């Protein structure tokens, strides 16, 4: 049994988010859409963007999401560079949403239920600064909202440890390669998706059921 556990852990590391890259289409990057009229944008990072992008996309009022990189100092980084931790970027999800349907505060609260914001530079089997929990604000109102939501979640004792999420001003977002976009839905046979990403999404659905689009409330 012990050998089986070790084998399974090694398999997850090999197939994990940082090892999901293929040489094929390595530098074929996604486009960054401009916000539509009345649309707002938020940028959050909480570990591997495969599950985070899926979770955020299931919320009512979210129109589209783009997986990418932010928080570092390298322009137009590749997944390989970010994974090598030479850019200081984190894997993030850029969210385009209708603020008349979902508020920034609700979106932020959902983010804190979509991952474990109490583990420093780590999410499950993924370890490193590229997997850090980080949120970006575009104005003082968003900053105050994020700090308020963090205080609220901490006070509920939903997590046994305090939130360690970085709250920083937004500077730039760089889209990830096209094959990362919607990865969760198109790669269900990937052991990492079924063993790590899917349980996170299922927990998210349970926590945010009232805010989900109808097809995900089942």
C-alpha positions, 0 to 999 in steps of 0.5 A: 500500500505504501508503494502504491501511495508513493507511485500515485504521488509521483504520478501526480507530480509528473502530470501536474499543472507545471508538467502539463506543457507540450512542445506542440504549439508552445508559443501559440498564445491566446488573445486578450479580449477588450471588455465589452460595454458594461463589462468589468475585469478582475484578475485572481491567482490561486494555484493551477489556472486549470481549475481556477478558470473553470470555477470562475467561469461557472458563476452567474454573470461571468462572461468569459475567462482567460488563463494567463500570468501576472504579478511578475516582471517579465513581459510576454512570458511562456509557460515554461519560463513561469514554471521555471520561476524566473519571472516571478509571475503567478498563474492567474485567471482574468475574469470578464463579468457583468457587475449588474449580475455579480458584484466584485465582492461576490466574485472575490468571495468565490475566489477564496472558496475556489482554492486554499488561500492559507497555504503559502506558495502552494496548492496541493501537489503544486509548490512554488511562487507561481502557484501563490495565492494573489489578487489584484485591485484596479482601484481603492474600492476594489482593494478595500473590498478584497481586504474586507472579504479576507477579514470576513472569511477569516472570521468565519473560521472556514479555514483553520489557518489565516489567509496569506493571499497577496493583495497587490495593484494590477499592472499587467496581464499576459495570456497563457498559451491557447492549449491552456484555455478551457483545459479543464473541460477538454482534458478530463482524462488527465490524471491531474484533472481528475485527481486534483482539479475536479475535487476542487471544482466540486467543493467550489460548486458546493460552497457557491451553489446559489451563485452558479449558472443553472447548468452547474447547480445540479 
